[in-house]
């Protein structure tokens, strides 16, 4: 029961949201028609009420830099990223189900007290990280909802009712019930997008941190085996134990390879889109700060700062867990090198070279095979976004001078 509880502790937050969206790769319950229906409803709501409608609106206001950036920043790009991630996770649900099964099997294995502590520490940390990701995303939707409601309350005297998001629809949205249905559709498109965006990030973090825990246990077991006095290990047992460790190392390498091969294209799209979105969000912050005539400027500023922090935190999670994976995978080689290998005969010591050689190349999660996620990449993305922001501000100043 404790092992099952450990698995549940790690996956519970992201599992709840993905089940709500019909995209959880449940290893026990087969996929039913209701899960498919929830997936279809969530996907179509995001596409029709947000992406298509706002993309058309961007075309209609083409040339108005501030209006275009406002539409792209507030919902269009983030919801597009969420929709792509959601679809990729859905089409790879069989692969994800295998990873979930492997994770559950790891929790059923018997461990020493120290190894269990490592697993529980990573399980609690991944749960906290998942809760933070989900809370920030849903908090963004809540802040946006409050801002929209306050804006509507301040414009009650206006003859034209304001939509939840600036969008274009090929019908009269001012008539009832068109307005109410469209308004709710836009609201739920944001809720579905925030849920999918954060849940997939949390699920990826859970898988990666579980893999890091298994690598840490492998490293600890290797050090303990090699540093063990020779008299405590019978002849031939050392070779068999090293063979088991090599097999375990290969199993964990395949675990990481499955994640990498399945999602590296999605990671590339998210990295590029996130860099572009962070640039536009920075521009929006500057515009809102300089807009002193609007009474809602302070509320918009708080919402935009919060929204930008939440969006950048998602990318930080990817880079952080990938950095952890690189560290844990290379530490296995250092553990073999720093152990008391000189107490063993040459035939047995040569077996350690296999582990050291395999650990020379760290396990990495790449973005479309172009670059690998790391904290250095995260800093580079922020720097690049800042450069694009400077360009946009220069364009804005040039437009003002021309006018």
Residue pairs with C-beta under 8 A, 6 or more apart in sequence:
3 107
3 108
4 107
6 107
6 119
6 120
6 123
7 103
7 104
7 107
7 123
9 120
9 123
9 124
9 127
10 103
10 122
10 123
10 126
10 127
10 206
10 209
10 210
11 100
11 103
11 203
11 206
12 127
13 127
13 130
13 131
13 134
13 199
13 202
14 130
14 134
14 199
14 200
14 202
14 203
14 206
15 24
17 134
17 195
17 196
17 198
17 199
17 202
18 24
18 25
18 89
18 199
18 200
18 203
19 26
19 35
20 38
20 195
21 38
21 39
21 42
21 86
21 192
21 195
21 196
21 199
22 34
22 35
22 36
22 37
22 38
22 39
22 40
22 42
23 35
23 39
23 86
23 89
23 90
23 93
23 196
24 35
25 93
25 94
25 96
25 97
25 99
25 100
26 97
26 100
27 97
27 100
27 101
27 104
31 93
39 90
42 86
42 192
42 196
43 83
43 86
43 87
45 185
45 188
45 189
45 192
46 79
46 82
46 83
46 86
46 189
46 192
46 193
46 196
47 83
48 185
48 189
49 167
49 182
49 185
49 186
49 188
49 189
50 75
50 76
50 79
50 165
50 167
50 186
50 189
50 190
50 193
51 76
51 79
51 80
51 83
53 165
53 167
53 168
53 169
53 186
54 71
54 72
54 75
54 76
54 165
54 166
54 167
54 168
55 76
56 167
56 168
57 71
57 166
57 167
57 168
58 68
58 71
58 72
58 76
60 168
61 67
61 68
61 71
62 68
65 392
65 395
65 396
65 399
66 287
67 166
69 280
69 283
69 284
69 287
69 392
70 166
70 284
71 165
71 166
72 277
72 280
73 277
73 280
73 281
73 283
73 284
74 144
74 165
74 166
74 307
75 165
75 189
75 190
75 193
77 273
77 276
77 277
77 280
78 193
78 197
78 277
78 311
79 189
79 190
79 193
80 273
81 197
81 269
81 270
81 273
81 274
81 277
82 192
82 193
82 194
82 196
82 197
83 193
83 196
84 266
84 269
84 270
85 196
85 197
85 200
85 266
85 270
86 196
86 200
88 263
88 265
88 266
89 96
89 196
89 200
89 203
92 262
92 263
95 258
95 262
96 203
96 262
98 258
99 207
99 255
99 258
99 259
102 255
103 207
103 210
106 119
106 210
106 214
107 119
111 119
111 217
114 220
115 217
115 220
115 221
118 213
118 216
118 217
118 220
119 213
119 217
121 213
122 209
122 210
122 212
122 213
122 216
123 210
123 213
125 209
126 205
126 206
126 209
126 210
127 206
129 202
129 205
129 209
129 317
130 202
130 203
130 205
130 206
132 313
133 198
133 201
133 202
133 205
133 313
133 314
133 317
134 195
134 198
134 199
134 202
136 198
136 309
136 310
136 313
137 194
137 195
137 197
137 198
137 310
137 314
138 194
138 195
138 198
139 306
139 310
140 194
140 306
140 307
140 310
141 190
141 191
141 194
143 302
143 303
143 306
143 307
144 190
144 303
144 307
145 187
147 296
147 299
147 300
147 303
148 162
148 164
150 296
150 299
151 162
151 296
152 161
152 162
154 295
154 296
155 162
160 174
161 174
161 179
163 173
163 179
163 182
163 183
163 186
164 183
164 186
164 187
164 190
165 186
165 190
167 186
169 182
171 178
172 178
173 179
173 182
197 314
198 314
201 314
201 317
201 318
204 259
204 263
204 317
204 318
204 321
205 317
205 321
207 259
208 259
208 321
208 322
208 324
208 325
208 365
209 321
209 324
211 252
211 255
211 256
211 325
211 328
212 321
212 324
212 325
212 328
214 252
214 255
215 252
215 325
215 328
215 329
215 331
215 332
216 328
216 331
218 245
218 248
218 249
218 252
218 332
219 328
219 331
219 332
219 335
220 335
221 245
222 245
222 332
222 335
222 336
222 339
222 355
223 335
223 336
223 338
223 339
225 233
225 238
225 241
225 242
225 245
226 336
226 339
226 340
226 341
226 344
226 352
227 339
227 340
229 343
230 343
230 344
233 241
238 344
238 348
239 348
239 351
242 348
242 351
242 352
242 355
245 355
246 354
246 355
246 358
249 332
249 355
249 358
249 359
250 358
253 358
253 363
256 325
256 329
256 363
256 365
259 365
260 364
260 365
260 366
264 365
264 366
264 367
264 368
264 369
265 368
267 318
267 365
267 366
267 367
267 368
267 373
268 367
268 368
268 370
269 368
270 315
270 318
270 367
271 315
271 367
271 371
271 377
271 381
274 311
274 312
274 314
274 315
274 381
275 381
275 384
275 385
275 388
276 385
276 388
277 311
278 308
278 311
278 312
278 381
278 382
278 385
279 385
279 386
279 388
279 389
279 392
280 392
281 304
281 307
281 308
281 311
282 308
282 385
282 386
282 389
283 389
283 392
283 393
283 396
284 304
285 301
285 304
285 305
285 308
286 389
286 393
287 396
288 297
288 300
288 301
288 304
289 297
289 301
291 297
294 300
312 382
315 378
315 381
316 378
318 365
318 373
319 373
319 374
319 375
319 377
319 378
320 375
320 378
321 365
322 364
322 365
322 372
322 373
322 374
323 373
323 374
323 375
325 362
325 363
325 364
325 365
326 362
326 363
326 364
326 372
326 374
327 362
329 359
329 362
329 363
330 359
330 360
330 362
331 359
332 355
332 359
333 355
333 356
333 357
333 358
333 359
333 360
334 359
336 352
336 355
336 356
336 359
337 356
339 352
341 349
341 352
342 349
364 372
364 373
365 372
365 373
366 372
366 373
367 373
371 377
